[in-house]
Amino acid sequence: MSLKRRHSTTQNASEQLQVLMSTLIKTMSKFRLAVIQLHVTKVKADNLSRARRLIREAAGQGAQVVVLPECFNSPYGSSFFPEYAETIPGESSQVLSEVAKETRVYLVGGSLPEADSGKLYNTCPVFGPDGSLLLKHRKIHLFDIDVPGKIRFQESETLSPGSRLSVFETPYCKIGVGICYDMRFAELAQLYAKKGCHLLVYPGAFNMTTGPAHWELLQRARALDNQVYVATASPARDETASYVAWGYSTVVSPWGEVLSKAGSEEAVIYADIDLEYLTDVRQQIPINAQRRTDLYTVNAVKED
Ligand SMILES: NC(=O)CC(=O)C(=O)O
């Protein structure tokens, strides 16, 4: 082969590689997120089989990341936590691991009451597409509130708080995990953004008092002040339950827009997460570069 011909063959190969790389980057910069708003009952076996069916449905619709709600295997309530508590690994996390592997999705396993060393936690296990347990996030901020005449709830009566931030990597982006009340703490979301997360997921079960007042507002606030995508997954509303969940699982864009939203009933909602769009928003309104870190800053006190 002549030198000139060999040079042009090498050039073609390198151009093809560049096209391939840019197609790959474009492919990796978009993914489909599914949020499952599960109807949770007192029958754990039914909750598990319904979750499995809806995860399969979501994967069939092209979802690469799937999120379940808080307390997906048990009713939400202090009297239920000890009764439904399991170790991780355990029965429910085994089901999640199997279905993540079967459907090849990243699975944010909502939460379940976790028993460990004589304590109970409200814990979200996350699985990779090979079924491996990537992390478990123990709810950091316990839901202890008292709104007279409306709602009093004291998670700390039965649960202990977690004390770790939880971030996992996917081929698309880093994802930060919080559970429900964790969403009220802007600092946690800021730390996740600082760690490079582009999507924050909060399995959560707001109620008929705080749901209409704060649920969407908090998600849009977290999305907007960090310029990230935010997704929440609630159990479906069950008026006969002792704690009535608000529902309205939602996905919000870095612009603060609601991209997808369930009603109060069982549903699977989808959103196409576009990381190039996130970059555009950050370039257009460059608050990250404009932050006055000479005047204020948010830091993690404890690093893993
Ligand atoms: N259930 C929760 O953890 C939080 C909640 O309902 C609220 O903050 O409101």
The ligand as an SDF file (V2000), in Angstrom:
LIG
                    3D

  9  8  0  0  0  0  0  0  0  0999 V2000
  -43.1420   11.1980   55.1580 N   0  0  0  0  0  0  0  0  0  0  0  0
  -42.0580   11.9780   55.1670 C   0  0  0  0  0  0  0  0  0  0  0  0
  -40.9630   11.5150   55.4260 O   0  0  0  0  0  0  0  0  0  0  0  0
  -42.0980   13.4260   54.8590 C   0  0  0  0  0  0  0  0  0  0  0  0
  -43.3790   14.1380   54.7250 C   0  0  0  0  0  0  0  0  0  0  0  0
  -44.4600   13.5910   54.6030 O   0  0  0  0  0  0  0  0  0  0  0  0
  -43.2710   15.5980   54.7270 C   0  0  0  0  0  0  0  0  0  0  0  0
  -42.1500   16.1260   54.8130 O   0  0  0  0  0  0  0  0  0  0  0  0
  -44.2880   16.2730   54.6560 O   0  0  0  0  0  0  0  0  0  0  0  0
  1  2  1  0
  2  3  2  0
  2  4  1  0
  4  5  1  0
  5  6  2  0
  5  7  1  0
  7  8  2  0
  7  9  1  0
M  END
$$$$
